[in-house]
Amino acid sequence: MKSKTGCLICGEELVYQTDYKTMECYYCKKTFQSNVSCINNHFVCDHCHAQSGMDLIETYCLNSKSVNPADMATEIMHSDKISMHGPEHHFLVPAVLISAYCNATGDDTRLEKLRIARKRAEKIPGGFCGTHGNCGAGVGTGIFISIITKSTPLSKEEWRLSNLITGRSLISIANHGGPRCCKRDVYLALEEAVRFVKEKFNVGLESSKIHCRFSKFNKECLKEECLFFAGC
């Protein structure tokens, strides 16, 4: 998102040194011997650099220690692998929620949950928000709750909770109006999910003031009419 040639995280210039040193990959957290990083010391290994957006989301969320879904989403969305708008956001929402939830609760089945979320999210096509009256970011919160509660079509309370969080997320997204903005809708859905998890499961995920820095990439940005707008 930031740059086609510079750092995948911040877009700054890459710096090549004559000596190799141990560096930790920003996404997978593995260490490598390398002589290149950006001027802000961000390093991305070759494997993560070559991954698709969906793969990158999975790798990041599998290794993150954060309990703040919005912060995680922001870091991922700054990657050049993630489009301004696109169906990868439908997986991004449940992925960061699963990762944060597992970190907060000590759940050690994160990989299994992420793989299930990816399969379900991949069934939501691009442009879904404009053609089905149903934003994929909002559906992503329902995917998350359905996975952590092990909901099925025959469930009772689990079924109710999964649909309830989707409904709340969609109402929030709808109330802020169009045109589409995958970043805004992701943030709105995540805010609803953080409140919901605290209310229904007494699990406290962290939240913070969101200052969106994606405006310059979105020609339909609402600017000052968006509650997350932080200037260009």
C-alpha positions as CSV (number, residue, x, y, z in Angstrom):
1,M,0.0,0.0,0.0
2,K,2.8,2.4,1.0
3,S,5.2,1.8,-1.8
4,K,5.9,-0.4,-4.8
5,T,9.7,-0.2,-4.4
6,G,10.4,0.9,-0.8
7,C,9.6,-0.6,2.6
8,L,6.4,-2.7,2.6
9,I,5.6,-1.3,6.0
10,C,6.3,2.4,6.0
11,G,7.2,3.1,2.3
12,E,10.6,4.6,3.2
13,E,13.8,4.0,1.3
14,L,15.6,0.7,1.7
15,V,19.1,0.8,2.9
16,Y,21.7,-1.8,1.9
17,Q,24.7,-2.4,4.2
18,T,28.0,-4.2,3.5
19,D,27.7,-6.2,6.7
20,Y,25.0,-8.8,7.5
21,K,23.2,-8.7,10.9
22,T,20.5,-10.6,12.6
23,M,17.0,-9.1,11.9
24,E,13.5,-10.0,12.9
25,C,10.9,-10.2,10.1
26,Y,8.1,-7.7,10.8
27,Y,5.4,-10.2,9.8
28,C,6.5,-13.8,10.7
29,K,8.8,-12.7,13.6
30,K,11.5,-15.2,12.5
31,T,15.1,-14.0,12.5
32,F,17.4,-13.9,9.5
33,Q,20.9,-12.7,8.5
34,S,20.4,-9.8,6.2
35,N,22.0,-6.6,5.0
36,V,18.9,-4.7,4.0
37,S,16.2,-2.8,6.0
38,C,14.5,0.5,5.6
39,I,15.7,3.7,7.3
40,N,13.2,3.0,10.1
41,N,14.8,-0.5,10.6
42,H,11.8,-2.4,9.2
43,F,12.8,-5.8,7.8
44,V,10.7,-8.2,5.8
45,C,12.0,-11.7,4.9
46,D,11.9,-13.0,1.3
47,H,9.1,-15.5,2.1
48,C,6.8,-12.8,3.5
49,H,7.8,-10.4,0.7
50,A,6.6,-12.9,-1.8
51,Q,3.3,-13.8,-0.1
52,S,-0.1,-12.8,-1.4
53,G,-2.2,-10.4,0.7
54,M,-4.3,-13.3,2.1
55,D,-1.2,-15.3,3.0
56,L,0.4,-12.2,4.7
57,I,-2.7,-11.6,6.8
58,E,-2.5,-15.3,8.0
59,T,1.2,-15.1,8.7
60,Y,1.0,-11.9,10.6
61,C,-2.0,-13.0,12.7
62,L,-0.5,-16.3,13.5
63,N,2.6,-14.7,15.0
64,S,1.3,-11.4,16.5
65,K,1.2,-11.0,20.3
66,S,-1.1,-8.0,20.2
67,V,-4.6,-7.8,21.8
68,N,-5.5,-4.7,19.8
69,P,-7.3,-5.7,16.6
70,A,-7.4,-2.2,15.1
71,D,-3.7,-1.7,15.5
72,M,-3.1,-5.1,13.9
73,A,-5.4,-4.3,11.0
74,T,-3.7,-0.9,10.4
75,E,-0.2,-2.5,10.3
76,I,-1.4,-5.1,7.8
77,M,-3.3,-2.7,5.7
78,H,-0.1,-0.5,5.3
79,S,1.5,-3.4,3.4
80,D,1.8,-3.1,-0.4
81,K,0.1,-6.5,-0.5
82,I,-3.2,-5.1,0.6
83,S,-5.3,-3.1,-1.8
84,M,-7.2,0.1,-0.9
85,H,-10.4,-1.8,-1.6
86,G,-10.6,-5.6,-2.0
87,P,-12.0,-8.9,-0.7
88,E,-8.9,-9.5,1.4
89,H,-10.5,-7.2,4.0
90,H,-13.2,-9.8,4.5
91,F,-10.6,-12.2,5.9
92,L,-8.6,-9.4,7.6
93,V,-11.5,-8.6,10.1
94,P,-11.9,-12.2,11.5
95,A,-8.2,-12.8,11.4
96,V,-7.1,-9.9,13.6
97,L,-10.0,-10.6,16.0
98,I,-9.1,-14.3,16.3
99,S,-5.4,-13.4,16.9
100,A,-6.3,-10.8,19.5
101,Y,-8.8,-13.1,21.2
102,C,-6.4,-16.0,21.3
103,N,-3.7,-13.8,22.8
104,A,-6.1,-12.5,25.4
105,T,-7.5,-15.9,26.4
106,G,-4.4,-18.1,25.9
107,D,-6.3,-20.2,23.2
108,D,-3.7,-22.3,21.5
109,T,-5.8,-23.3,18.5
110,R,-5.2,-20.1,16.5
111,L,-3.9,-21.7,13.3
112,E,-7.0,-23.9,13.0
113,K,-9.3,-20.9,13.6
114,L,-7.4,-18.7,11.1
115,R,-7.6,-21.4,8.4
116,I,-11.4,-21.8,9.0
117,A,-11.9,-18.0,8.9
118,R,-10.0,-17.8,5.6
119,K,-12.1,-20.5,4.0
120,R,-15.3,-18.8,5.0
121,A,-14.1,-15.3,4.1
122,E,-13.0,-16.4,0.6
123,K,-16.6,-17.2,-0.2
124,I,-17.5,-13.4,0.1
125,P,-16.9,-11.8,-3.3
126,G,-15.5,-8.4,-4.0
127,G,-18.0,-5.6,-4.2
128,F,-20.4,-7.5,-1.9
129,C,-21.3,-4.3,0.0
130,G,-22.7,-2.6,-3.1
131,T,-24.6,-5.5,-4.6
132,H,-25.9,-7.5,-1.7
133,G,-26.5,-4.9,1.0
134,N,-24.1,-6.8,3.2
135,C,-20.5,-5.5,3.8
136,G,-17.9,-8.2,4.0
137,A,-16.2,-6.5,6.9
138,G,-19.4,-6.8,8.9
139,V,-19.8,-10.5,7.9
140,G,-16.2,-10.9,9.1
141,T,-17.3,-10.2,12.7
142,G,-19.9,-12.9,12.4
143,I,-17.3,-15.3,11.0
144,F,-15.2,-14.6,14.1
145,I,-18.0,-15.2,16.6
146,S,-19.2,-18.3,14.8
147,I,-15.7,-19.8,15.1
148,I,-15.0,-19.0,18.7
149,T,-18.4,-20.3,19.7
150,K,-18.3,-23.3,17.3
151,S,-21.7,-22.2,15.9
152,T,-23.5,-24.3,13.3
153,P,-26.9,-23.8,11.5
154,L,-28.4,-26.0,14.3
155,S,-26.9,-24.0,17.2
156,K,-29.1,-21.9,19.4
157,E,-27.2,-19.3,21.5
158,E,-24.1,-19.5,19.3
159,W,-26.2,-18.9,16.2
160,R,-27.9,-15.9,17.8
161,L,-24.6,-14.4,18.9
162,S,-23.0,-14.8,15.4
163,N,-25.9,-13.1,13.7
164,L,-26.2,-10.4,16.4
165,I,-22.6,-9.2,16.0
166,T,-23.0,-9.2,12.2
167,G,-26.2,-7.1,12.6
168,R,-24.6,-4.6,14.9
169,S,-21.5,-4.2,12.6
170,L,-23.7,-3.7,9.6
171,I,-25.9,-1.1,11.3
172,S,-22.8,0.8,12.3
173,I,-21.4,0.6,8.8
174,A,-24.7,1.6,7.2
175,N,-25.2,4.5,9.6
176,H,-21.9,6.1,8.4
177,G,-23.1,5.8,4.8
178,G,-21.3,5.3,1.4
179,P,-19.5,5.3,-0.8
180,R,-17.5,2.2,0.0
181,C,-14.3,2.4,2.0
182,C,-12.8,-0.9,3.1
183,K,-10.6,0.9,5.7
184,R,-13.5,2.7,7.4
185,D,-15.7,-0.4,7.3
186,V,-12.9,-2.5,8.8
187,Y,-12.4,-0.1,11.7
188,L,-16.2,0.2,12.4
189,A,-16.6,-3.5,12.4
190,L,-13.7,-4.0,14.7
191,E,-14.9,-1.4,17.1
192,E,-18.3,-3.2,17.4
193,A,-16.6,-6.6,17.8
194,V,-14.3,-5.3,20.7
195,R,-17.4,-4.0,22.5
196,F,-19.3,-7.2,21.8
197,V,-16.6,-9.6,23.1
198,K,-16.4,-7.6,26.3
199,E,-20.2,-7.6,26.7
200,K,-20.9,-11.2,25.9
201,F,-17.7,-13.0,26.9
202,N,-16.0,-10.7,29.4
203,V,-12.8,-10.7,27.3
204,G,-11.1,-7.4,27.2
205,L,-9.5,-6.6,23.8
206,E,-7.6,-3.3,23.6
207,S,-8.8,-0.4,21.5
208,S,-7.3,2.9,20.7
209,K,-8.1,6.2,18.9
210,I,-8.0,5.5,15.2
211,H,-6.4,8.0,12.9
212,C,-6.8,6.8,9.3
213,R,-3.8,7.5,7.0
214,F,-5.3,6.0,3.9
215,S,-7.2,9.0,2.6
216,K,-4.7,9.8,-0.2
217,F,-5.2,6.3,-1.6
218,N,-9.0,6.6,-1.7
219,K,-10.5,9.0,-4.3
220,E,-14.0,8.5,-2.7
221,C,-12.8,9.4,0.8
222,L,-15.4,11.3,2.8
223,K,-12.6,13.4,4.4
224,E,-13.8,15.4,7.4
225,E,-17.2,13.6,7.3
226,C,-15.4,10.4,8.3
227,L,-14.8,9.9,12.0
228,F,-11.4,8.4,11.4
229,F,-10.1,11.0,9.0
230,A,-6.7,12.3,10.0
231,G,-5.8,14.4,7.0
232,C,-3.8,13.5,4.0
